[in-house]
């Protein structure tokens, strides 16, 4: 029985899996619903995400990945096992080689935890690659040549900013400000301004439906339902794009500042390349309106959103799987 080579984008918000020769075969939220009394997994992925904020007391919907690293080892293992079995079928003999992407600045201990979780699902061999590097490959950048490429990967838990040349990272930073922080910013803003409690899912919906990070680039309104903190009763308010921009401003500024500091540490020859080629933005955060305009305005460099920002990393694993012999030294 031939083992399959599998590429995994193990994200804080979503897990995507690519099988060599088949393409992307799975894209599900990184959520596991657990019965807190029996410690049994009741649902994984989309099914579990539908339970977020809607479960009875004994059922907990948990996100086992936090800031791109494993926060709950046992649950991550359950989740990985479930997803790998789902895509690999019931073939008991095939032990796949697995390539997993992780944020660029995580510690060796955190890397080992990710590796161990994958090995315990029955992998023959596990390779780890830096997320910004794989995202750049998936976005179609040729990083093998001696010229500078810059990528900003805004995921659910981390934002990775990296300059790449000759197939590797030259300067980079990884910060824990990304999609999940944006959702919390929106929840906090609505709670402070309107005394209304909303959940994670509502905040995410607001972010993508009417959200923008560039003042004045979007002018839309949306009705938001939640629980009134004063009366304790359900209540509906209307919020607009400008308010979302205001809610996200501080966090977005952190990303802009970190991008500037990476550019400041870049060798001048590579800086010149980046002015020519521009910066590519990948990850779910790239889908928020106005990101390219804001970065371009702040950095004075052309900025492009990748063709399919959500799948760049996993598509990059697909390209690397074709060339595993280069990694497998």
Secondary structure, 3 states (H helix, E strand, C coil): CCCCEEEEEECCCEEEEEECCCEEEEEEECCEEEECCCCEEEEECHHHHCCCCCCCCCEEEECCEECCEECCHHHHHHHHHHHHHHHHCCCCCCCCEEEEEECCCCCHHHHHHHHHHHHCCCCCEEEEEEHHHHHHHHCCCCCCCCCCEEEEEECCCCEEEEEEECCEEEEEEEECCCHHHHHHHHHHHHHHHHCEECCHHHHHHHHHHCCECCCCCCCCEEEEEEEECCCCCEEEEEEEHHHHHHHHHHHHHHHHHHHHHHHHCCCHHHHHHHHHHCEEEECHHHHCECHHHHHHHHHCCCEEECCCHHHHHHHHHHHHHHCHHHHCC
